[in-house]
Amino acid sequence: MTKIGAVILGFCSLAIFMPWVCSGLVKEEEIWSETLCQRKEKVTKLHFYNQELRQGPNKTLYIVAKSEVTDSLPSQFGMVFVLDHLITAGPEPDSKKLGRMQGTVMLSDLHEQSLVVLVNVIFTYGKYNGSTLSILGRNPYTEKVREISVVGGTGVFRMARGYVITRTHSESDDHTLGVYEYTVFVSH
């Protein structure tokens, strides 16, 4: 069989078998969407801590890009980070684990240190296990209290919207660990 014949056979197989494989998922989604308007919306308040480890072999924050002006500006404009932080029930790093905060943050203000936050909170323990929240917005992290939007979610938080109030809880003396308090109000 030629390469083209194998590719055509592969696409034909996908066309035949994908509807059969996905039909269970599609049916479940149709049932969910049909009952959407009949459901009462809930508002949930969540409270957790984000553990940002900046140095060492288990660090959870990495610089992935800089602009040509990043090092010359006090705002560090143009620096881009990826993160995979532990979220916990209490401020201590060894308190009860709730999940992970994963995503990208960028320093996006020419004049002050302010982040654009694009992160997902992935719950891996407790009653929200398997659910996520998507957070997007501006975080001027030098301010005492910041507000960021919740723009979506999955699982229990499907079609979520709301907001986050975040504060810096503590910084270690050597600046290797930052602990951030998150209070989330989410409609879903």
Solvent accessible surface area in square Angstrom, and as a share of the most:
residue,aa,sasa,rsa
1,M,177,0.79
2,T,97,0.56
3,K,177,0.75
4,I,128,0.65
5,G,25,0.24
6,A,50,0.39
7,V,84,0.48
8,I,99,0.50
9,L,101,0.50
10,G,35,0.34
11,F,134,0.56
12,C,64,0.38
13,S,42,0.27
14,L,98,0.49
15,A,72,0.56
16,I,119,0.60
17,F,118,0.49
18,M,93,0.42
19,P,85,0.53
20,W,186,0.65
21,V,95,0.54
22,C,43,0.26
23,S,60,0.39
24,G,50,0.48
25,L,110,0.55
26,V,76,0.43
27,K,121,0.51
28,E,108,0.48
29,E,62,0.28
30,E,79,0.35
31,I,96,0.49
32,W,47,0.17
33,S,59,0.38
34,E,125,0.56
35,T,46,0.27
36,L,61,0.31
37,C,127,0.76
38,Q,148,0.66
39,R,128,0.47
40,K,188,0.80
41,E,96,0.43
42,K,122,0.52
43,V,108,0.62
44,T,17,0.10
45,K,128,0.54
46,L,15,0.08
47,H,82,0.36
48,F,2,0.01
49,Y,20,0.07
50,N,7,0.03
51,Q,9,0.04
52,E,24,0.11
53,L,55,0.28
54,R,56,0.20
55,Q,105,0.47
56,G,46,0.44
57,P,136,0.85
58,N,111,0.57
59,K,65,0.28
60,T,19,0.11
61,L,25,0.12
62,Y,101,0.38
63,I,95,0.48
64,V,85,0.49
65,A,46,0.35
66,K,105,0.45
67,S,39,0.25
68,E,168,0.75
69,V,55,0.32
70,T,1,0.00
71,D,119,0.61
72,S,88,0.57
73,L,52,0.26
74,P,116,0.73
75,S,1,0.01
76,Q,67,0.30
77,F,62,0.26
78,G,18,0.18
79,M,12,0.05
80,V,34,0.19
81,F,29,0.12
82,V,60,0.35
83,L,16,0.08
84,D,57,0.29
85,H,2,0.01
86,L,31,0.16
87,I,0,0.00
88,T,0,0.00
89,A,44,0.34
90,G,13,0.12
91,P,36,0.23
92,E,91,0.41
93,P,70,0.44
94,D,132,0.68
95,S,27,0.18
96,K,133,0.56
97,K,104,0.44
98,L,32,0.16
99,G,1,0.01
100,R,73,0.26
101,M,3,0.01
102,Q,69,0.31
103,G,25,0.24
104,T,39,0.22
105,V,11,0.06
106,M,50,0.22
107,L,6,0.03
108,S,48,0.31
109,D,29,0.15
110,L,90,0.45
111,H,164,0.73
112,E,72,0.32
113,Q,48,0.21
114,S,0,0.00
115,L,26,0.13
116,V,46,0.27
117,V,8,0.04
118,L,77,0.38
119,V,5,0.03
120,N,66,0.34
121,V,0,0.00
122,I,43,0.22
123,F,8,0.03
124,T,56,0.32
125,Y,107,0.41
126,G,53,0.51
127,K,166,0.70
128,Y,37,0.14
129,N,98,0.50
130,G,58,0.56
131,S,2,0.02
132,T,26,0.15
133,L,0,0.00
134,S,33,0.21
135,I,3,0.01
136,L,74,0.37
137,G,21,0.20
138,R,110,0.40
139,N,10,0.05
140,P,13,0.08
141,Y,69,0.26
142,T,91,0.53
143,E,86,0.39
144,K,171,0.72
145,V,65,0.37
146,R,9,0.03
147,E,110,0.49
148,I,4,0.02
149,S,52,0.34
150,V,4,0.02
151,V,80,0.46
152,G,14,0.14
153,G,18,0.17
154,T,70,0.41
155,G,42,0.41
156,V,70,0.40
157,F,0,0.00
158,R,77,0.28
159,M,111,0.50
160,A,4,0.03
161,R,128,0.47
162,G,28,0.27
163,Y,88,0.34
164,V,0,0.00
165,I,34,0.17
166,T,0,0.00
167,R,90,0.33
168,T,57,0.33
169,H,87,0.39
170,S,47,0.31
171,E,73,0.33
172,S,37,0.24
173,D,147,0.76
174,D,92,0.48
175,H,114,0.51
176,T,30,0.17
177,L,38,0.19
178,G,0,0.00
179,V,5,0.03
180,Y,30,0.11
181,E,34,0.15
182,Y,13,0.05
183,T,17,0.10
184,V,0,0.00
185,F,62,0.26
186,V,1,0.00
187,S,22,0.14
188,H,33,0.15
